[in-house]
Amino acid sequence: MDDAALLIAELLSRRWLPRSHPRVKRALVDAELFAQVEQRLAQSGLRFMDSIYADHVSVGLLPAAQNSVLGESGMNANNNLELPRDAHALLVVLWALIILPKRERQTSRVEEADLGQNDMFPGAKPLPVARLVSPVISYKALLEDYGAQLGKKVRMDVNLRLLERHGFITRKQDEIGEGPLLDVLLDYDVLAPRILDGALADVLARERAQREAEDAKADVPEAEAAHAPPASESASTDSPAAPTASAPASLSAVIASPTLAPAPMPMGDIGTSQSYAESVTEPPLAPDVEDTMEAAIDDLDDERAATKPSPGEF
């Protein structure tokens, strides 16, 4: 048997294979081998199911064979696994909670560890694998939010085991994760518009309106702050600046201060010091100070006269 036949046999026996499987990896890179696989599957009414956003591959029915295999006019095509109605509804809920956020993270090239961080060149990153960006759903939160609509705890536990057996989900204690077939067999291009534009349209519209209202409220204080004058300008226009005892800010301010600048010397009287001395007027002394100075001068003259030697002493 060749590689194409072995790959088809493994897919039919196991129902899905990881993309890291050696034969799957070779078929995805070898155009000739992939063409042989698709041709042989088509001869049996099957097709190769693959998605670049999923970590597994599988096989499914061709659209031309669905009417004959699944029932007249394809009436049972939406429930070919014989799932009960509540299990079918639970599958759609889990698909919306897991695949929609995962696809958004993959298209934006954001891994779960990088949430809240903005990248300047997100398109330059490789597409994250599903296991790194696929969210995990809490069983308790799922039961609390959708238990009343999906048959309470007993029915939900039965349907979760049924979905796990078919490969749609994985369970680990109280955590529900993406199964190997959840993003492979359910067509995103068909199901996503029905959920985003149909069942969740009203919810998303309310959230969008609420977010826009919050953004508008946040923009109002910023706009007011942008048009408001600076604090220093408003203070100068409201009241005159009070004198402060602080020193001038620069040496030029000190030189330009009128209280510290010397009196200008007349340019015409620079030639003689006498004229310059006359041009500078001294302030008058107080009367008591003037009397005291005259008395001190008289006493000094008397002392000089008393100590002056006579001619005969030489």
Secondary structure as UniProt FT lines:
FT   HELIX           3..14
FT   STRAND          16..18
FT   TURN            19..20
FT   HELIX           22..29
FT   HELIX           31..43
FT   TURN            44..45
FT   STRAND          46..49
FT   TURN            52..53
FT   STRAND          56..61
FT   HELIX           63..70
FT   HELIX           72..74
FT   TURN            75..76
FT   HELIX           77..79
FT   TURN            80..81
FT   HELIX           85..107
FT   TURN            108..109
FT   HELIX           112..114
FT   TURN            115..116
FT   HELIX           122..124
FT   HELIX           130..133
FT   STRAND          137..138
FT   HELIX           139..146
FT   TURN            147..151
FT   HELIX           152..165
FT   TURN            166..167
FT   STRAND          169..172
FT   TURN            173..174
FT   STRAND          175..178
FT   TURN            180..185
FT   HELIX           188..194
FT   HELIX           195..199
FT   HELIX           201..227
FT   HELIX           231..238
FT   HELIX           251..256
FT   TURN            258..260
FT   HELIX           267..269
FT   TURN            270..271
FT   HELIX           273..279
FT   HELIX           287..307
FT   HELIX           311..313
//
